[in-house]
Amino acid sequence: MTERDRTLTIVYQFGKVASTSLVNTLSADPTLDVHQSHFLGEHALQRIVPIAVDRSTNVYFHEHLRGQLLSNVDLTYRMNQVLAGEGAAKLKVISLSREPLDWLRSGILQDIVGYRPDLMDFAKKAGCESGDEEGLLQFGLIEALRRIGEIIDTKGGIVPVVDEFHDVGGKAMLAPVGHGADLIVRRLFFLALRPLTWFEEHFRPCFGICLDDFEQVGDIWIARQPRADFAILRYEDLTNGFGQAMSALGIKNPGTLLTDNVSASKPFAGDVNAAFSSEAAAQLRDRLITSGYARFFGYGELPQPQETAAE
């Protein structure tokens, strides 16, 4: 079976939602050509290039973005072929959501090696008197979470923040905000916004549909186009929602969802998790779950999640 004969299946999401587990599970099906991506389409590719080449992007993130950029150029080309009618089957797109504070914790932990130097320098500037690495890292992260909350309050809440992000873009929206003067605060502020803005910023330009175009069926949300089928499920419902999503997409033999737990073994996991158990983190969650994204997926109705098996 050639690539053209297999069903192009893309796990398209904003990261840290067990996408690798999904890809590994679905890749066992020889009839599927499975990929995962965080940004697709000409619009997204054009936006990533300036970030990848910006001199303020440190080497760790530059190399990460460069590799993603090249692979997503190829995947976008293949996707456009299928959407144009070339291929034996329609495109299948799977996406996921995740509770916003828990997602931020996992996202920071994923790249803590890149964030750690800036967080420690920030802690020193913010008056941390601890001389050990763990104390500096926790202090810096807690202070960053607190200042992110202050930025949200300064702008009138998370709903106006998301609206402003879409209206003027990231570079413009923090220019007058004093609390955003520290680069690490700015970076983590925009990281916190990613789940709240991703579907509008990436999904809509790529496929021409937004969350309002999805219909909830059981534990999943589905949408259909002439050459593509879409399913969204919550990370927190992955075990039950996986089978429902595959059935809705017409994927007949998805197998048993593979899971792995790698977060607990990541460097500085204890320090990051301790910072996210702080009052500053709890207060930030209260702000984030009032967003349109969190309301759509019902996160205000759920208790704060604990770390799950499929990170």
Phi, psi and omega in degrees: 000125180278168178302321181297331182277340181276157181277116178292120184233120185242124170271099189252113191200176185262015174093155177058043178228032179066028181296325179296321177298318178297314181297315180298322179293310185289333181294344178288344179273114184292348180273354183250140172253099195256135178219161171232151184203152174254339178213131182224159175089158184301320181301311182292320181297320179295326182284332183284326184305311180300325179292318183295330184257358180295133183295339179280349175283119184288168188302320181303309183284329177300311182295323179296312181293321181300315179296318179295321182300312182297316182291327182281337170299312180296318182292322177298319177301313179295318179298316180297326176297313181295316181296335178276359177102004179270119182128162187279339187220163177289157174293139174245125182237126178245130175230168183218158171242170175204146178308129195296320180289319179296323176296318180298317177303312183292323179295319177294317180297324179302320185242030184297331177298323178283326182278333191305312182301318181291322179294321180291319176296320179298319179299318179297316179294330182276001174099015178293131182262358180290139179261354182260157186298318182296317180296318179295317183295313179297315180300313182298319181290317178298317179295323177296317178298320179296317182289329174298317176299321179295320178299315179300315180295320180301327183266006173093011178118171187287330179295311174298326178298313180296318179299317181294321178303314181287330184282315189244345180088163187296319185295325184278328193286338180259000184305317182269005186263113182299323182293344181266012185294329180281129185301320182293326176294317178301313182297317181286331174299311180289330174297317179298330180281344189305309179299327185286337185245346192297317183295323177283322185282326186244314186291312182298311179298327183286315188242352178078015177228156179232183184301325181295344179274355180267147176250130178281128177228106184065236182265010183229170175236135184232153173211156182222145172231168182304325182240018181203143172241141185232143174218136174240137173225155179280139175307321183291339180253017190303319184299313181277325185284338184303309181297320178298317181295316181295321178296318180296328180274353181078021176271111194277327185233067185285343183078187179270132183300124177277140178229154173209154182238102183250346186295321184297336182265359181287151178301139174067020180301319180298320180292318179294314181295325177295318179297324181277001170262004184279166176296324178299321179292317179298319180292325177294320178300318179303326179285316186293326185282359173268001179290160177299320177301311183293324177292320181301316182268003174075028184286337176292342181268352182258149172292160178300126186286156171261164179300134182252175188290320185265092178269000000 
